[in-house]
């Protein structure tokens, strides 16, 4: 059962208003120079963007890479606010970052995927934010752990942070896919189901990794009813010191946003609502059939487990499972199903079956 979060609605934060959707946060992956920051911010202001983002501290996998300009870049963000009237935000990864941001009166901060995965750092950040009114966006952890994501929200909330939202940026994967990170939209959908009042943004830039995928991912976020988008924009992406391939110029950004189809959450059209009710009734029947089938499968798994134990045979049979997985993937493909999704489902079923056989 979901824990209760005490949240301030997004339209009361002071710089987002719903409707319309999407709310947009945009700016360069990294603040590289004062000129680059101001040129990008001016371009974004011209297309109507009101919330400017820029990385000041950049966590990198290897030392020696560009790791951000550090606290001096916060002065550049303050100039963006004072000259252009934009709200400013950046990423924080520890209490020292928070202290610097509070010193410069940064309007909003976000916690990155690597930091969200570390409860010690999240707790440190949460305690540093105690007593403030600054909004915090929390990216999902790099691994697909919904409870870890929720735990970060709980830690912030426990310290009195009420203006909380999340950013879904996909998860790391060893599988070869076209995107930088596997979307796994079901994480965002499940989180929204547990906390309907929680603002949910998508980060198509880090999810896609390349400009060519940003529109389809942004549209998918809108189709799922997410509240907003965090998109990386640079005055000259070809010269960017980090993540050049996924950044858009302000002109390309507005072209993307104007191409999105944003649908209403509900409608008063009775014909539509009647058709929707009928289709949902079909889904309810199919869900009941799925539950019955899963229960039947687990019953057989228990029988197999008893048979193996009686004959001193190991519970896990890797070759057998490889054959099963290969068969279901072929079958799923013939029905037009996403094979990665089917693999995840059947691997979960297999894990539960092994647990049943071990009882």
C-alpha positions as CSV (number, residue, x, y, z in Angstrom):
1,X,0.0,0.0,0.0
2,X,1.4,3.4,-1.0
3,X,2.6,5.7,1.8
4,X,0.9,9.1,2.1
5,X,2.8,12.1,0.7
6,X,1.9,15.7,1.7
7,X,2.3,17.6,-1.6
8,X,1.7,21.2,-2.8
9,X,0.0,21.1,-6.3
10,X,2.2,22.0,-9.3
11,X,0.2,25.1,-10.2
12,X,0.9,26.5,-6.7
13,X,4.7,26.3,-7.1
14,X,4.7,29.8,-8.8
15,X,6.1,29.0,-12.2
16,X,4.1,26.1,-13.7
17,X,0.4,26.3,-14.6
18,X,-1.9,23.4,-15.5
19,X,-3.5,23.4,-18.0
20,X,-2.0,23.7,-20.6
21,X,0.4,20.8,-20.9
22,X,3.2,20.2,-21.1
23,X,5.0,22.2,-18.5
24,X,8.6,22.6,-19.9
25,X,12.0,22.9,-18.2
26,X,14.7,23.5,-20.8
27,X,18.4,24.5,-21.0
28,X,21.8,23.0,-21.7
29,X,23.1,19.8,-20.3
30,X,25.9,21.8,-18.7
31,X,26.6,25.5,-18.1
32,X,29.9,25.8,-20.0
33,X,30.4,29.6,-20.1
34,X,28.5,32.7,-19.2
35,X,28.1,33.6,-22.9
36,X,26.7,30.1,-23.7
37,X,24.3,30.2,-20.8
38,X,23.0,33.7,-21.7
39,X,22.7,33.0,-25.4
40,X,20.8,29.8,-24.8
41,X,18.5,31.4,-22.2
42,X,17.7,34.3,-24.5
43,X,16.8,31.8,-27.3
44,X,14.5,29.9,-24.9
45,X,12.9,33.0,-23.5
46,X,12.0,34.1,-27.1
47,X,10.1,30.8,-27.6
48,X,8.2,31.2,-24.4
49,X,10.2,28.9,-22.0
50,X,10.0,30.2,-18.5
51,X,12.0,27.6,-16.5
52,X,15.8,27.4,-17.4
53,X,17.9,24.4,-16.4
54,X,21.7,23.9,-16.6
55,X,24.0,21.4,-15.0
56,X,26.6,23.0,-12.7
57,X,28.1,19.9,-11.2
58,X,28.2,16.9,-13.6
59,X,28.7,13.4,-12.2
60,X,30.8,11.5,-14.8
61,X,31.7,7.9,-15.0
62,X,35.4,8.5,-15.5
63,X,37.6,11.2,-13.9
64,X,39.2,13.7,-16.2
65,X,36.0,14.3,-18.2
66,X,34.2,17.7,-18.1
67,X,32.6,17.6,-14.7
68,X,30.9,21.0,-14.8
69,X,32.1,24.5,-14.0
70,X,31.1,24.3,-10.3
71,X,29.6,27.0,-8.1
72,X,30.7,29.9,-10.2
73,X,28.1,28.8,-12.8
74,X,25.4,29.7,-10.3
75,X,26.3,33.4,-10.8
76,X,25.4,32.9,-14.5
77,X,22.1,31.4,-13.6
78,X,21.3,34.3,-11.4
79,X,22.0,36.6,-14.3
80,X,19.5,34.6,-16.4
81,X,16.9,35.3,-13.7
82,X,17.7,39.0,-13.2
83,X,18.0,39.9,-16.9
84,X,15.4,37.6,-18.5
85,X,13.0,37.0,-15.6
86,X,13.3,33.2,-16.0
87,X,13.1,30.7,-13.1
88,X,16.4,28.8,-12.7
89,X,17.2,25.2,-11.6
90,X,20.1,22.8,-11.4
91,X,21.0,19.4,-10.2
92,X,22.3,18.7,-6.7
93,X,24.1,15.5,-5.5
94,X,25.0,16.3,-1.9
95,X,24.5,18.8,0.9
96,X,27.3,21.1,-0.3
97,X,25.5,21.5,-3.6
98,X,22.3,22.4,-1.8
99,X,24.1,24.9,0.4
100,X,25.5,26.7,-2.7
101,X,22.1,26.7,-4.4
102,X,20.4,28.2,-1.4
103,X,23.1,30.8,-1.1
104,X,22.3,31.8,-4.7
105,X,18.5,31.5,-4.2
106,X,18.1,28.9,-7.0
107,X,14.4,28.5,-7.7
108,X,14.3,24.7,-8.0
109,X,16.7,21.7,-7.9
110,X,16.6,18.2,-9.1
111,X,18.2,15.0,-7.9
112,X,19.8,12.9,-10.6
113,X,19.3,9.2,-11.3
114,X,22.7,8.2,-9.8
115,X,22.0,10.1,-6.6
116,X,18.4,8.8,-6.2
117,X,19.9,5.3,-6.1
118,X,21.9,6.2,-3.0
119,X,19.6,6.6,0.1
120,X,22.5,8.1,2.1
121,X,22.9,11.0,-0.3
122,X,19.2,11.5,-0.7
123,X,18.9,11.7,3.1
124,X,21.8,14.2,3.2
125,X,20.1,16.4,0.6
126,X,16.7,16.1,2.3
127,X,18.1,17.3,5.6
128,X,19.9,20.2,3.9
129,X,16.6,21.3,2.4
130,X,14.7,21.2,5.8
131,X,13.0,24.4,6.4
132,X,13.1,25.7,2.8
133,X,10.3,26.1,0.3
134,X,12.3,25.1,-2.8
135,X,10.7,22.7,-5.2
136,X,12.6,19.4,-5.8
137,X,12.3,17.1,-8.8
138,X,13.5,13.6,-8.3
139,X,14.7,11.5,-11.3
140,X,14.1,7.7,-11.2
141,X,17.1,5.6,-10.1
142,X,19.3,4.2,-12.8
143,X,17.9,0.7,-12.0
144,X,14.2,-0.1,-12.3
145,X,13.5,0.0,-8.6
146,X,10.1,1.8,-8.0
147,X,10.4,1.5,-4.2
148,X,13.8,3.1,-4.2
149,X,12.3,6.0,-6.2
150,X,9.4,6.3,-3.7
151,X,11.8,6.1,-0.8
152,X,13.6,9.2,-2.1
153,X,10.2,11.1,-2.1
154,X,9.5,9.9,1.4
155,X,12.8,11.1,2.7
156,X,12.3,14.6,1.3
157,X,8.7,14.7,2.5
158,X,9.8,13.6,6.0
159,X,12.0,16.7,6.2
160,X,9.1,19.0,5.3
161,X,9.7,19.3,1.5
162,X,6.2,19.6,0.0
163,X,6.9,20.9,-3.5
164,X,8.0,17.5,-5.0
165,X,7.8,16.2,-8.5
166,X,9.5,13.4,-10.4
167,X,11.3,13.0,-13.7
168,X,11.1,9.8,-15.6
169,X,14.3,9.4,-17.6
170,X,14.3,5.6,-18.3
171,X,16.7,3.0,-16.8
172,X,20.1,1.6,-17.7
173,X,20.1,-1.6,-19.6
174,X,22.7,-4.1,-20.8
175,X,20.4,-5.0,-23.7
176,X,21.1,-3.4,-27.1
177,X,18.2,-0.9,-27.8
178,X,17.9,2.1,-29.9
179,X,17.6,4.5,-27.0
180,X,20.2,5.5,-24.5
181,X,18.0,4.3,-21.6
182,X,15.2,1.8,-21.7
183,X,11.9,3.8,-21.3
184,X,10.1,1.4,-19.1
185,X,7.1,3.8,-19.0
186,X,5.3,1.4,-16.7
187,X,7.4,2.8,-13.8
188,X,5.9,6.3,-14.4
189,X,2.4,4.8,-14.9
190,X,2.6,2.9,-11.6
191,X,3.9,5.8,-9.7
192,X,1.1,8.0,-11.1
193,X,-1.4,5.4,-10.1
194,X,-0.1,5.3,-6.5
195,X,0.2,9.1,-6.2
196,X,-2.3,10.8,-8.6
197,X,-1.4,14.2,-7.2
198,X,2.4,13.8,-7.8
199,X,3.7,15.9,-10.8
200,X,5.4,13.7,-13.3
201,X,7.8,15.0,-15.9
202,X,9.6,13.0,-18.6
203,X,13.2,13.5,-19.7
204,X,13.3,12.5,-23.4
205,X,16.8,13.8,-23.7
206,X,18.4,11.2,-21.4
207,X,15.9,8.6,-22.4
208,X,16.6,8.9,-26.1
209,X,20.2,10.0,-26.2
210,X,19.8,11.3,-29.7
211,X,17.8,14.2,-31.2
212,X,16.0,11.9,-33.6
213,X,14.2,10.1,-30.8
214,X,13.1,13.2,-28.8
215,X,9.7,13.8,-30.5
216,X,8.5,10.2,-30.3
217,X,9.4,10.0,-26.6
218,X,7.9,13.4,-25.9
219,X,4.7,12.4,-27.6
220,X,4.6,9.1,-25.7
221,X,4.9,11.1,-22.5
222,X,1.9,13.3,-23.5
223,X,-0.1,10.2,-24.5
224,X,0.4,8.8,-21.0
225,X,-0.9,12.0,-19.5
226,X,2.4,13.2,-17.9
227,X,2.5,16.8,-16.8
228,X,5.7,18.0,-18.3
229,X,9.0,17.6,-20.1
230,X,12.6,18.4,-19.2
231,X,14.5,18.8,-22.5
232,X,18.1,19.8,-23.1
233,X,18.7,22.8,-25.3
234,X,21.9,24.4,-26.3
235,X,22.6,27.5,-28.5
236,X,25.1,25.4,-30.6
237,X,24.8,21.6,-29.7
238,X,27.7,20.7,-32.0
239,X,30.0,22.5,-29.6
240,X,28.5,21.1,-26.4
241,X,31.0,19.8,-23.8
242,X,28.5,17.0,-22.7
243,X,25.7,15.1,-24.3
244,X,25.9,17.0,-27.6
245,X,23.9,14.4,-29.6
246,X,20.8,14.8,-27.5
247,X,20.5,18.6,-27.3
248,X,18.3,20.8,-29.4
249,X,18.6,24.4,-30.4
250,X,15.8,26.6,-29.1
251,X,14.4,26.8,-32.7
252,X,14.3,23.0,-32.9
253,X,12.8,22.8,-29.5
254,X,9.8,25.0,-30.3
255,X,9.3,23.0,-33.5
256,X,9.1,19.8,-31.4
257,X,6.8,21.3,-28.9
258,X,4.4,22.7,-31.5
259,X,4.3,19.3,-33.2
260,X,3.1,17.5,-30.1
261,X,-0.5,16.3,-29.8
262,X,-1.8,16.9,-26.3
263,X,-5.0,15.2,-25.5
264,X,-7.5,16.0,-22.7
265,X,-7.6,13.7,-19.7
266,X,-11.4,13.3,-19.9
267,X,-14.3,14.3,-22.2
268,X,-18.1,14.8,-21.7
269,X,-18.8,13.0,-25.0
270,X,-21.3,10.3,-23.9
271,X,-20.6,8.1,-26.9
272,X,-16.9,8.0,-26.2
273,X,-17.5,7.3,-22.5
274,X,-19.9,4.4,-23.3
275,X,-17.4,2.8,-25.7
276,X,-14.6,3.3,-23.2
277,X,-16.7,1.6,-20.5
278,X,-17.4,-1.4,-22.8
279,X,-13.7,-1.8,-23.7
280,X,-12.7,-1.5,-20.0
281,X,-15.2,-4.2,-19.2
282,X,-13.4,-6.5,-21.7
283,X,-10.1,-5.6,-20.1
284,X,-11.5,-6.6,-16.7
285,X,-12.6,-10.0,-18.0
286,X,-9.2,-10.6,-19.7
287,X,-7.4,-9.6,-16.4
288,X,-9.5,-12.1,-14.5
289,X,-8.5,-14.8,-17.1
290,X,-4.9,-13.8,-16.7
291,X,-5.1,-14.3,-12.9
292,X,-6.8,-17.6,-13.3
293,X,-4.1,-18.8,-15.8
294,X,-1.3,-17.6,-13.5
295,X,-2.8,-19.4,-10.6
296,X,-3.1,-22.6,-12.7
297,X,0.5,-22.3,-13.8
298,X,1.7,-21.9,-10.2
299,X,-0.2,-25.0,-9.2
300,X,1.6,-27.0,-11.9
301,X,4.9,-25.5,-10.8
302,X,4.3,-26.7,-7.2
303,X,3.6,-30.2,-8.6
304,X,6.8,-30.1,-10.6
305,X,8.7,-28.9,-7.5
306,X,7.3,-31.9,-5.5
307,X,8.3,-34.3,-8.2
308,X,11.9,-32.9,-8.4
309,X,12.3,-33.1,-4.6
310,X,11.0,-36.6,-4.5
311,X,13.7,-37.6,-7.1
312,X,16.6,-35.5,-5.8
313,X,16.6,-33.3,-8.9
314,X,17.7,-29.6,-8.8
315,X,14.9,-27.1,-8.9
316,X,16.4,-24.8,-11.5
317,X,16.9,-26.2,-15.0
318,X,18.6,-23.5,-17.1
319,X,18.4,-25.3,-20.4
320,X,14.7,-25.9,-20.0
321,X,14.1,-22.2,-19.2
322,X,16.2,-21.1,-22.2
323,X,13.9,-23.2,-24.4
324,X,10.7,-21.8,-22.8
325,X,11.9,-18.2,-23.2
326,X,12.9,-18.8,-26.8
327,X,9.5,-20.3,-27.5
328,X,7.5,-17.5,-25.9
329,X,9.5,-14.8,-27.6
330,X,8.8,-16.4,-31.0
331,X,5.2,-16.6,-30.1
332,X,5.0,-13.1,-28.8
333,X,6.6,-11.8,-32.0
334,X,4.0,-13.5,-34.1
335,X,1.3,-11.6,-32.2
336,X,3.1,-8.3,-32.6
337,X,4.0,-8.0,-29.0
338,X,7.1,-6.2,-27.7
339,X,9.6,-9.1,-27.1
340,X,11.5,-7.2,-24.4
341,X,8.3,-6.7,-22.5
342,X,7.4,-10.4,-22.8
343,X,10.8,-11.4,-21.6
344,X,10.4,-9.2,-18.5
345,X,7.0,-10.7,-17.8
346,X,8.1,-14.3,-18.2
347,X,11.3,-13.8,-16.3
348,X,9.1,-12.6,-13.4
349,X,6.8,-15.6,-13.8
350,X,9.8,-17.9,-13.8
351,X,11.2,-16.3,-10.6
352,X,7.9,-16.8,-8.9
353,X,7.7,-20.4,-10.2
354,X,11.1,-21.2,-8.8
355,X,10.0,-19.8,-5.4
356,X,6.9,-22.0,-5.5
357,X,9.0,-25.1,-6.3
358,X,11.3,-24.3,-3.4
359,X,8.4,-24.3,-0.9
